[in-house]
Amino acid sequence: MSQPDLISIVITTYNRSDALIAVLQGLAAQDDRGFEVVVADDGSTPEHQQAIHRAAETLGLQTHHVWHPDVGFTASRVRNLGVSVAQGGYLVFMDGDCVPETDFVRRHRHLRETACLVNGSRVLLSPALTKAVLNGSAQVFGRSVWYWLGRWWAKDANKLTGLLRLPDLTWRKRPGFRWRGIRSCNMGVWRSDFEAVNGFDESFVGWGHEDADFVLRLHNHGVVRKNGYCATEVFHLWHPESSRLQESANADRVRERQNTLQSQADRGYRECRLDGEIQISSWG
């Protein structure tokens, strides 16, 4: 049974434990402690899994780690698996290379609203600053205005929205479906709405647009998109672009669904099963 006031942070990761550790450090510094962490692991090697375990234990985070074998980019499936072990009534999805500011959980809690999806945004970091974060010589959460002005001037950050905190007013709500700006690396949704649309559609494989499909189906279900801009920004660590061979096919499927009222995933959360190949561990 889910806990209504608990927020479950579901973080996707794959063979990048150094980046994930930076994310976990940001979560350990949160000023709202009413959350749990679910690491949704898309098939990382044992070495990366062990590094995640050590970090979670050291940081004292309430953490669940769900892992399935590496069969390629299957973000939809691993997110559904993550939700299957989550306990919270509200879900916040993150990517394992997006470091949160210290008020990230509190801001998501403040912006959540019945029948709304909160779509956050990100500040892109340079390769140089990313390297410093990963080797432990720099920390990007809890920093001053002057620090970020310096990083922006040095082109280590692409914008300064991580400094701003705008109020929760009606302009945040965006009626209708808009593809632009959908970010599953920073997205909050009620568990009841997630389950109502059958979660992410696992028939989307390869990189791209499974998040747009999810938002479209939530829209068809009556959930309004709410902008988390200048409230819930995360700091996105640089990495080379993933293979996008499947992107056009996935995009075409979303475009086709825009002409329908489909709200249910073809193969989603209800079809997600914890079988013998899936590993689950918990700490905290």
Phi, psi and omega in degrees: 000135182283155178259113191304322186268352180280135175260128177260118177268109182259114188245121175277143179209156175201108173051037177218060185295331179297318177293317181297323178299321176297322177295314180297324177298319176296321179291325179294340181264009183295145177271356171242115186262009183275056182213162170236161179247131172240114176271114181261100192262118186272035173106030180298155180290163179304324180298317179291321177300316180296321178296321178296314181302312182299316182295315181298318179293317180297320183280347178071029179274140172289108193226138169243140179238115177246131187229142170227163185300151180286108178236024183106188183283105182230061184299322181299313182296315185290330174293318177299319178298320179299316179295328182296338178253357180286150182251348188279154175278347178232136185246134171238119180267135177225160169262154184284015175231023182240106186275128182274151169286165188293343179255017185303309182295317180299319180291320176296321179297320181293323185275342183298145185203146180306135177060032177230148171250130177263118180254106181275182180226188188214155172253123182276129180260153181284162173304322183293313179292322177301314179301319180294322177296316184290329179269003174085007181269355177219150176230133186253352176262150179072025182262164185278168173303319183294324177300312184286328173298320177294319180292322178293317180298325180276003181065028174272347177222137188278347179200171184248016183294341177295344179274337191267145175227101180264150186289167179274091180242173187298336182296341180291335183276135183239097178294152182083168180262125175236124182289322187299134172084006178290127185226101175284356174284354182197084189213130179245138181208146175293140180301322180299322178287321176304312181291327182296330180258009178067032172065205178282148183272111184286354175283351170275115179237158185078172185291136161109130162074004170295332178287321177297320177299318179300314180294321178299315181291326174297318177301315179295336178277349179104013179269130183268135177283131181239133186277125176267014181303138180056044176204313188241022183308144172242159181260111187272116179289138183294146171202157174298151180294141176287162176298134183243033183298328184266358189301313186295321179294318178295319179297319179298322179295320178295317179300319178298320182288339176297339179269007180236177174251025183297128176243344185261138173292140177298317176219102190226219188299319182293333179271354182287127183234139173273106183250187187294338181278344184271135180248137179230132174220157183220152174220162175083000000 
